[in-house]
């Protein structure tokens, strides 16, 4: 088998593996890799870099929350606890 044929076979086997992996396993693999990379980033960062990352995340989360609140439509029905306070006629 030539090197090119071996590489083509490698690609076919890799595609077969990818096509037959259950979705839950794909998610687990990605989750494990994300966790590994996050740990690596934290382990290799200086104190200043960690503080900067934390501030950046907090800022992004606050901006997202503000944007979500700005895009929230006004509620059409009062919350359940307010509905309980509505006086209904006694039927007399």
Secondary structure, DSSP 8 states (H G I E B T S, - for coil): --HHHHHHHHHHHHHHHHHTS-HHHHHHHHHHHHHHHHHHHHHTS-HHHHHHHHHHHHHHHHHHHHHHHHT----SS--HHHHTT-------
